[in-house]
Amino acid sequence: MAQFFNVGKIVNTHGIKGELKVLPLTDFPEERFAKGSKLVIDTTKQIIPVVVESARFHKNMYVVQFEGFNNINEVEQYKGSMLKVSEEYQTELSDDEFYFHQIVGCTVITDEGEELGTVKEILTPGANDVWVVKMNNGKEVLLPYIDDVVLHVDITNKKITVHLMEGLI
C-alpha cells in the first residue's frame, strides 16, 4: 500500500461554493496546491482522492477548491481532516535536501565516533530547522541544521554525522 504524507490540515470551509481553508504543512505549498495536484483527504474513517481545481494564498492559509466539489454542504464534513500526498507524487529533492520523515529516526553520531542518540522530531522556528535528538541518557539536545553542525546525512543507512559546537550540550 502507498505511504501518505501530510501536506495540510483542513481547518474550515470558505464561502458557500465548496472551498476549504487549508493550513499548509509542507515545504512545497505552491506545488502541492497547484491546479491538477493529486491529494487525498484523510478523515480517519476513509481516504478520499481529490484533485486541486484552484488554490490561492489568503491570510497564512490556502483556500483550495477540489474538482467536483462545488457546494459547502459537500465539503463541510472534511473540517479537521488532514490533506495528504502519496509517496509517488513527492518532489525529487536535491542532494542536500531531505523530507522530515527521512530524518526522524536516524542515529546521530559525533565526528569523534560517539553515538549521540536518535532524531525524535524537527522544529521549524525560523532561519533554520532544529533537529531534536533524544540522547542515549534520556535527555534531549537541539541541533541546528547548519553546515557547521550537520556534516553528513546518510539516508540509506539512517546515520547522521554531526560536529558538536561548544555549548550545544
Secondary structure as UniProt FT lines:
FT   STRAND          4..14
FT   TURN            15..18
FT   STRAND          19..24
FT   HELIX           29..32
FT   TURN            35..36
FT   STRAND          38..42
FT   STRAND          47..58
FT   TURN            59..60
FT   STRAND          61..66
FT   TURN            67..68
FT   HELIX           72..75
FT   HELIX           76..78
FT   TURN            79..80
FT   STRAND          82..86
FT   HELIX           87..89
FT   TURN            95..96
FT   HELIX           100..103
FT   TURN            104..105
FT   STRAND          107..110
FT   TURN            111..112
FT   STRAND          115..123
FT   STRAND          130..135
FT   TURN            136..137
FT   STRAND          140..144
FT   TURN            147..149
FT   STRAND          150..154
FT   TURN            155..158
FT   STRAND          159..162
FT   TURN            166..167
//
